């Protein structure tokens, strides 16, 4: 049934979780709170994950495939953020600052969505590179 399948997806690791599990299998020291977390809960940035990605970026020659993976993730996020921005501007153009569909706060809600990241550490580490 559809409910069972949706529940299974909710309780499965996300794309980013799978990337972090790969890094853990490759020997990066990621704590259980990252690698064995409740997959149904939103992911939160973790300093150990940021440190692992920094290692990848600082030693590209040793971690070329992980570096390429990270850059592809950044591309996906960038494209999605561009879509979010265009969507927000379209909504603003069409309904202004009125309430959005489903009772959301409309443009206000969409502006806040621009502050969310799928792969937070990959953006946080840019300052340190």
Residue, then its C-alpha position, 0 to 999 in steps of 0.5 A: x500500500x502507498x502508506x507503507x511505501x511512503x513510510x519506508x522512504x521516510x525511514x530510509x537514508x537520504x541521498x546525502x545520508x548515503x554519501x556520508x555513509x560512504x565516507x564513513x566506509x572509506x575511513x572518515x571519522x563520522x560519529x554514530x549520531x550522523x551514521x546511525x541517526x533517525x533517518x525520518x528526522x531532518x538532517x542537521x549540520x555536524x562539525x565532524x562532517x564538515x571536517x571530513x569534507x574539508x579533508x576531501x577538498x584539501x586533498x583532492x588527489x587522494x579523494x578525487x571521486x568524493x570531491x567530484x561527488x561533493x561538487x555534483x551535490x553542490x551543483x544540484x543544490x545550486x540548481x534547486x536554489x535557483x528554482x526556489x528563487x524563481x518560484x518565489x519571484x513568480x509567486x510574488x509577481x502573481x499574488x504579492x504578499x497574500x497568503x499562499x496555497x495550503x495556508x502558507x505565508x506565501x512569499x514570506x515562507x518561500x524566502x525562508x526556504x531559500x535559507x535551507x540547505x540539503x548539504x549544509x557542510x558543503x556550503x559552510x566549508x567554502x569560507x575555510x577553503 
